[in-house]
C-alpha cells in the first residue's frame, strides 16, 4: 500500500520553496552555515564541538 499523503506533502514543501525563491526569501548557503555555526556556540563563545564528549 502506498502512502499518497506523504507524496503530496513533499510536493507542498517543494511548492513552498519555489514560492520563497520567487518572492526573494532566500539567502546564500555560506550565510546560512555561518548562522548555524553562530547558533551552535554556547554562552562562553566555545563551540559545542570543541567541548569534551561525555
The first five atom37 places (N, CA, C, CB, O) and aatype in JSON, in Angstrom:
{
  "aatype": [20, 20, 20, 20, 20, 20, 20, 20, 20, 20, 20, 20, 20, 20, 20, 20, 20, 20, 20, 20, 20, 20, 20, 20, 20, 20, 20, 20, 20, 20, 20, 20, 20, 20, 20, 20, 20, 20, 20, 20, 20, 20, 20, 20, 20, 20, 20, 20, 20, 20, 20, 20, 20, 20],
  "atom_mask": [
    [1, 1, 1, 1, 1],
    [1, 1, 1, 1, 1],
    [1, 1, 1, 1, 1],
    [1, 1, 1, 1, 1],
    [1, 1, 1, 1, 1],
    [1, 1, 1, 1, 1],
    [1, 1, 1, 1, 1],
    [1, 1, 1, 1, 1],
    [1, 1, 1, 1, 1],
    [1, 1, 1, 1, 1],
    [1, 1, 1, 1, 1],
    [1, 1, 1, 1, 1],
    [1, 1, 1, 1, 1],
    [1, 1, 1, 1, 1],
    [1, 1, 1, 1, 1],
    [1, 1, 1, 1, 1],
    [1, 1, 1, 1, 1],
    [1, 1, 1, 1, 1],
    [1, 1, 1, 1, 1],
    [1, 1, 1, 1, 1],
    [1, 1, 1, 1, 1],
    [1, 1, 1, 1, 1],
    [1, 1, 1, 1, 1],
    [1, 1, 1, 1, 1],
    [1, 1, 1, 1, 1],
    [1, 1, 1, 1, 1],
    [1, 1, 1, 1, 1],
    [1, 1, 1, 1, 1],
    [1, 1, 1, 1, 1],
    [1, 1, 1, 1, 1],
    [1, 1, 1, 1, 1],
    [1, 1, 1, 1, 1],
    [1, 1, 1, 1, 1],
    [1, 1, 1, 1, 1],
    [1, 1, 1, 1, 1],
    [1, 1, 1, 1, 1],
    [1, 1, 1, 1, 1],
    [1, 1, 1, 1, 1],
    [1, 1, 1, 1, 1],
    [1, 1, 1, 1, 1],
    [1, 1, 1, 1, 1],
    [1, 1, 1, 1, 1],
    [1, 1, 1, 1, 1],
    [1, 1, 1, 1, 1],
    [1, 1, 1, 1, 1],
    [1, 1, 1, 1, 1],
    [1, 1, 1, 1, 1],
    [1, 1, 1, 1, 1],
    [1, 1, 1, 1, 1],
    [1, 1, 1, 1, 1],
    [1, 1, 1, 1, 1],
    [1, 1, 1, 1, 1],
    [1, 1, 1, 1, 1],
    [1, 1, 1, 1, 1]
  ],
  "atom_positions": [
    [[0.85, -1.18, 0.0], [0.0, 0.0, 0.0], [0.89, 1.24, 0.0], [-0.96, 0.0, 1.23], [1.84, 1.32, 0.78]],
    [[0.6, 2.2, -0.84], [1.39, 3.41, -0.98], [0.76, 4.54, -0.18], [1.54, 3.81, -2.45], [-0.45, 4.74, -0.22]],
    [[1.6, 5.29, 0.54], [1.12, 6.43, 1.31], [1.1, 7.65, 0.39], [2.03, 6.69, 2.56], [2.13, 8.3, 0.21]],
    [[-0.04, 7.97, -0.18], [-0.14, 9.1, -1.11], [-0.07, 10.44, -0.39], [-1.43, 9.0, -1.9], [0.3, 11.44, -1.0]],
    [[-0.42, 10.48, 0.88], [-0.35, 11.72, 1.63], [1.09, 12.19, 1.78], [-1.0, 11.55, 3.0], [1.36, 13.39, 1.74]],
    [[2.0, 11.25, 1.97], [3.42, 11.61, 2.12], [3.93, 12.31, 0.86], [4.27, 10.35, 2.4], [4.64, 13.31, 0.96]],
    [[3.57, 11.81, -0.29], [4.0, 12.41, -1.54], [3.43, 13.81, -1.72], [3.59, 11.54, -2.7], [4.12, 14.7, -2.2]],
    [[2.19, 14.0, -1.35], [1.59, 15.32, -1.52], [2.23, 16.34, -0.58], [0.08, 15.26, -1.28], [2.35, 17.51, -0.93]],
    [[2.66, 15.91, 0.6], [3.33, 16.85, 1.5], [4.71, 17.22, 0.94], [3.47, 16.24, 2.91], [5.17, 18.35, 1.13]],
    [[5.37, 16.29, 0.26], [6.65, 16.59, -0.38], [6.46, 17.65, -1.46], [7.27, 15.32, -0.98], [7.22, 18.61, -1.53]],
    [[5.44, 17.47, -2.29], [5.16, 18.46, -3.33], [4.78, 19.81, -2.73], [4.05, 17.96, -4.25], [5.11, 20.85, -3.29]],
    [[4.1, 19.79, -1.6], [3.75, 21.03, -0.93], [5.0, 21.77, -0.44], [2.81, 20.73, 0.26], [5.09, 22.99, -0.57]],
    [[5.96, 21.02, 0.1], [7.21, 21.64, 0.55], [8.01, 22.19, -0.63], [8.06, 20.62, 1.32], [8.61, 23.27, -0.52]],
    [[8.03, 21.46, -1.73], [8.72, 21.95, -2.93], [8.05, 23.22, -3.43], [8.73, 20.87, -4.04], [8.72, 24.19, -3.79]],
    [[6.73, 23.23, -3.44], [5.98, 24.41, -3.87], [6.29, 25.6, -2.97], [4.47, 24.12, -3.86], [6.47, 26.72, -3.45]],
    [[6.35, 25.37, -1.65], [6.7, 26.45, -0.72], [8.09, 27.0, -1.02], [6.64, 25.94, 0.74], [8.29, 28.21, -1.0]],
    [[9.04, 26.11, -1.29], [10.39, 26.55, -1.62], [10.44, 27.36, -2.89], [11.3, 25.35, -1.75], [11.15, 28.37, -2.96]],
    [[9.7, 26.94, -3.91], [9.66, 27.7, -5.16], [9.02, 29.07, -4.96], [8.88, 26.92, -6.23], [9.45, 30.05, -5.57]],
    [[8.01, 29.14, -4.09], [7.4, 30.44, -3.78], [8.4, 31.34, -3.07], [6.14, 30.25, -2.91], [8.44, 32.54, -3.34]],
    [[9.2, 30.78, -2.15], [10.23, 31.57, -1.47], [11.24, 32.13, -2.47], [10.95, 30.72, -0.41], [11.62, 33.3, -2.38]],
    [[11.66, 31.32, -3.41], [12.6, 31.78, -4.43], [11.98, 32.9, -5.24], [13.03, 30.61, -5.35], [12.62, 33.92, -5.49]],
    [[10.74, 32.71, -5.66], [10.05, 33.72, -6.46], [9.92, 35.04, -5.7], [8.66, 33.22, -6.86], [10.04, 36.11, -6.29]],
    [[9.68, 34.97, -4.39], [9.49, 36.17, -3.57], [10.79, 36.74, -3.01], [8.56, 35.87, -2.44], [10.77, 37.76, -2.32]],
    [[11.91, 36.09, -3.31], [13.2, 36.6, -2.84], [13.5, 36.27, -1.39], [13.25, 38.07, -3.02], [14.35, 36.92, -0.78]],
    [[12.82, 35.28, -0.82], [13.05, 34.89, 0.58], [14.13, 33.82, 0.66], [11.74, 34.38, 1.22], [13.91, 32.74, 1.2]],
    [[15.29, 34.12, 0.12], [16.41, 33.18, 0.13], [17.66, 33.91, 0.58], [16.61, 32.53, -1.27], [17.69, 35.14, 0.63]],
    [[18.69, 33.13, 0.91], [19.99, 33.71, 1.24], [21.06, 32.71, 0.82], [20.1, 34.05, 2.76], [20.78, 31.55, 0.53]],
    [[22.29, 33.18, 0.79], [23.37, 32.33, 0.32], [23.63, 31.19, 1.3], [24.64, 33.14, 0.11], [23.35, 31.3, 2.49]],
    [[24.16, 30.1, 0.77], [24.48, 28.94, 1.6], [25.49, 29.32, 2.68], [25.03, 27.79, 0.73], [25.35, 28.9, 3.83]],
    [[26.5, 30.11, 2.32], [27.52, 30.48, 3.31], [26.91, 31.3, 4.46], [28.64, 31.28, 2.64], [27.33, 31.14, 5.6]],
    [[25.95, 32.16, 4.17], [25.27, 32.91, 5.23], [24.5, 31.98, 6.15], [24.32, 33.96, 4.63], [24.51, 32.15, 7.37]],
    [[23.84, 31.0, 5.57], [23.08, 30.04, 6.38], [24.0, 29.23, 7.28], [22.26, 29.11, 5.48], [23.69, 29.01, 8.45]],
    [[25.13, 28.77, 6.73], [26.09, 28.0, 7.53], [26.67, 28.84, 8.65], [27.22, 27.46, 6.64], [26.81, 28.36, 9.77]],
    [[27.01, 30.1, 8.36], [27.53, 31.0, 9.39], [26.51, 31.17, 10.51], [27.89, 32.36, 8.79], [26.87, 31.16, 11.69]],
    [[25.25, 31.32, 10.16], [24.18, 31.45, 11.16], [24.07, 30.2, 12.01], [22.84, 31.75, 10.48], [23.92, 30.29, 13.23]],
    [[24.13, 29.04, 11.39], [24.05, 27.78, 12.13], [25.22, 27.66, 13.09], [24.03, 26.57, 11.17], [25.04, 27.28, 14.25]],
    [[26.42, 27.97, 12.62], [27.6, 27.89, 13.49], [27.5, 28.85, 14.66], [28.88, 28.19, 12.7], [27.86, 28.51, 15.79]],
    [[27.01, 30.06, 14.4], [26.85, 31.03, 15.49], [25.84, 30.55, 16.52], [26.41, 32.39, 14.92], [26.04, 30.75, 17.72]],
    [[24.76, 29.93, 16.07], [23.75, 29.42, 16.99], [24.27, 28.25, 17.82], [22.51, 29.0, 16.23], [23.8, 28.02, 18.93]],
    [[25.23, 27.49, 17.27], [25.75, 26.33, 17.98], [26.74, 26.73, 19.07], [26.42, 25.39, 17.0], [27.07, 25.91, 19.94]],
    [[27.21, 27.95, 19.05], [28.15, 28.39, 20.09], [27.39, 28.57, 21.4], [28.86, 29.71, 19.68], [26.26, 29.07, 21.43]],
    [[28.04, 28.16, 22.49], [27.37, 28.36, 23.77], [27.72, 29.73, 24.32], [27.78, 27.25, 24.77], [28.38, 30.51, 23.64]],
    [[27.3, 30.04, 25.51], [27.39, 31.39, 26.05], [28.81, 31.89, 26.25], [26.66, 31.45, 27.35], [29.04, 33.1, 26.24]],
    [[29.79, 31.0, 26.45], [31.16, 31.48, 26.66], [31.97, 31.45, 25.36], [31.85, 30.62, 27.73], [33.2, 31.41, 25.39]],
    [[31.28, 31.46, 24.22], [31.89, 31.53, 22.89], [32.75, 30.34, 22.52], [32.7, 32.76, 22.79], [33.59, 30.44, 21.62]],
    [[32.58, 29.22, 23.2], [33.26, 27.98, 22.8], [32.29, 27.18, 21.96], [33.75, 27.16, 24.05], [31.11, 27.06, 22.3]],
    [[32.78, 26.64, 20.88], [31.93, 25.84, 20.03], [31.55, 24.55, 20.76], [32.64, 25.52, 18.7], [32.36, 23.99, 21.49]],
    [[30.34, 24.1, 20.57], [29.86, 22.87, 21.2], [30.75, 21.71, 20.78], [28.39, 22.59, 20.83], [31.02, 20.83, 21.6]],
    [[31.21, 21.68, 19.54], [32.03, 20.57, 19.09], [33.4, 20.55, 19.74], [32.18, 20.63, 17.59], [34.07, 19.52, 19.74]],
    [[33.86, 21.69, 20.31], [35.15, 21.76, 20.99], [35.1, 21.24, 22.42], [35.64, 23.17, 20.99], [36.14, 21.02, 23.05]],
    [[33.9, 21.04, 22.94], [33.76, 20.55, 24.31], [34.0, 19.04, 24.36], [32.35, 20.9, 24.88], [33.69, 18.33, 23.4]],
    [[34.56, 18.54, 25.47], [34.79, 17.1, 25.58], [33.5, 16.32, 25.55], [35.54, 16.79, 26.86], [32.48, 16.75, 26.1]],
    [[33.53, 15.18, 24.9], [32.35, 14.32, 24.81], [32.24, 13.5, 26.1], [32.43, 13.38, 23.56], [33.25, 13.04, 26.63]],
    [[31.02, 13.31, 26.59], [30.83, 12.52, 27.81], [30.47, 11.11, 27.5], [29.77, 13.13, 28.68], [30.27, 10.3, 28.42]]
  ]
}
